[in-house]
Amino acid sequence: MNTEQSTEPVDPVEPIRFDTKIAVLLREDLEPWQRLNVTSFLVSGLGTQLPEVIGETYEDADGVSCLPMFRQPVMVFEATKETLTMAHTRTLSRSLPRAIFTSDLFATGNDRDNRAAVRAVPTADLDLVGLLVYGPRNAVDKVVKGARMHP
């Protein structure tokens, strides 16, 4: 029986675990192009308000740099209209950072009109098609309860 210890190097780098979560919820009845559009709009503001979610600049082997991206994955879920509305309510009750996308925004073509369309509707009456939420992992998990991972 060989009792020698292995001299193989042990990988000193442990997996990165995040105590926060970035989640996007999409209404299940959206067209594929709408899902992509809503997701990209929702995540666009996160790094501007919470710079800690942004990682380091990327650089290839030739030294050509690219923009930094989120330091952690973005989890994308789909849900019914009712589940999305409940998730929004939970987000508000927990005061978590959030972004919304309403059905009205598909008919506008610029930021000014987007903001006006949202401003014209009371919170309880927003026709949500997308929601971004960021915060502690357990709080975000409670917000997205009832949603399923996007296929």
C-alpha positions in Angstrom: 0.0 0.0 0.0 1.4 3.4 -1.0 1.2 5.9 1.8 3.1 8.7 0.1 1.2 12.0 -0.4 0.6 13.2 -3.9 3.0 15.9 -5.1 0.4 17.1 -7.6 -0.2 20.8 -7.2 -3.5 21.7 -5.6 -5.4 24.5 -7.3 -5.3 27.3 -4.7 -8.1 29.2 -6.5 -11.4 28.4 -5.0 -14.6 28.9 -6.9 -16.0 32.4 -6.7 -19.3 32.6 -4.8 -21.4 35.7 -4.9 -23.6 36.8 -1.9 -25.6 38.9 -4.4 -27.7 38.1 -7.3 -28.7 39.8 -10.6 -32.0 38.6 -11.9 -34.2 39.5 -14.8 -37.8 38.4 -15.0 -39.5 38.3 -18.4 -43.2 37.9 -19.0 -43.7 34.5 -20.7 -45.8 35.8 -23.5 -43.1 38.0 -25.1 -41.8 37.4 -28.6 -38.1 36.4 -28.8 -37.0 39.8 -30.1 -38.9 41.5 -27.2 -37.2 39.2 -24.6 -33.8 40.3 -25.9 -34.8 43.9 -26.1 -36.3 44.0 -22.6 -33.3 42.2 -21.1 -30.7 44.5 -22.6 -32.6 47.6 -21.5 -33.2 46.3 -18.0 -29.5 45.5 -17.3 -28.2 48.6 -18.9 -28.7 50.8 -15.9 -27.4 48.5 -13.2 -23.7 49.3 -13.5 -24.3 53.1 -13.7 -26.0 53.1 -10.3 -24.2 50.2 -8.6 -20.6 50.2 -9.9 -19.6 47.4 -7.6 -21.4 45.0 -10.0 -18.9 45.8 -12.8 -15.8 43.6 -13.1 -12.4 44.5 -14.5 -11.6 45.5 -18.1 -11.1 42.6 -20.4 -7.9 42.3 -22.5 -6.9 39.7 -25.1 -3.4 38.2 -25.6 -2.5 41.0 -27.9 -3.3 43.7 -25.3 -6.5 44.9 -27.0 -8.9 45.9 -24.3 -12.7 45.6 -24.2 -15.2 47.1 -21.9 -15.7 45.6 -18.5 -18.9 43.6 -17.9 -20.8 42.4 -14.8 -18.6 40.5 -12.4 -21.3 37.9 -11.9 -23.9 36.0 -14.0 -27.3 37.5 -14.8 -30.0 35.0 -14.1 -32.9 35.2 -16.5 -36.3 33.9 -15.6 -39.7 33.9 -17.2 -43.0 34.2 -15.4 -46.7 34.8 -15.9 -48.0 38.4 -15.7 -49.3 37.7 -12.2 -46.0 36.3 -11.0 -44.2 39.3 -12.5 -46.5 41.7 -10.7 -46.0 39.8 -7.4 -42.2 39.9 -7.9 -42.4 43.7 -8.4 -44.4 44.1 -5.2 -41.8 42.0 -3.3 -39.0 44.0 -4.8 -40.6 47.2 -3.6 -41.4 45.9 -0.1 -37.7 44.9 0.2 -36.4 48.2 -1.2 -34.2 46.4 -3.6 -32.6 48.1 -6.6 -34.7 47.5 -9.6 -35.5 48.4 -13.2 -38.8 47.9 -15.0 -40.0 47.6 -18.6 -43.7 48.1 -19.3 -45.6 47.1 -22.4 -46.0 50.8 -23.3 -42.3 51.1 -24.0 -42.6 48.9 -27.1 -44.5 51.8 -28.7 -41.9 54.5 -27.9 -38.6 55.2 -29.6 -36.5 57.2 -27.1 -35.6 57.6 -23.5 -37.7 60.7 -22.9 -40.9 59.1 -24.2 -40.1 55.9 -22.2 -39.8 57.8 -19.0 -43.0 59.7 -19.8 -44.9 56.5 -20.5 -43.9 55.0 -17.1 -44.6 58.2 -15.3 -48.1 58.3 -16.6 -49.2 55.0 -14.9 -49.6 54.4 -11.2 -47.4 51.7 -9.7 -50.2 49.2 -9.2 -51.4 49.6 -12.8 -48.0 49.2 -14.6 -48.3 46.5 -17.3 -44.9 44.9 -16.6 -43.2 42.8 -19.2 -39.8 42.8 -17.5 -38.2 43.4 -14.1 -34.5 43.5 -13.1 -33.7 43.1 -9.4 -30.4 43.1 -7.6 -29.5 42.4 -4.0 -28.6 39.8 -1.5 -29.0 36.3 -2.9 -31.7 35.2 -0.5 -33.8 38.3 -0.9 -33.7 38.1 -4.7 -34.5 34.4 -4.5 -37.7 35.3 -2.5 -38.5 38.0 -5.1 -38.3 35.6 -8.1 -40.2 32.8 -6.3 -42.7 31.3 -8.7 -40.7 32.2 -11.8 -38.8 29.6 -13.7 -35.4 29.8 -15.4 -35.7 31.1 -19.0 -35.4 28.2 -21.5 
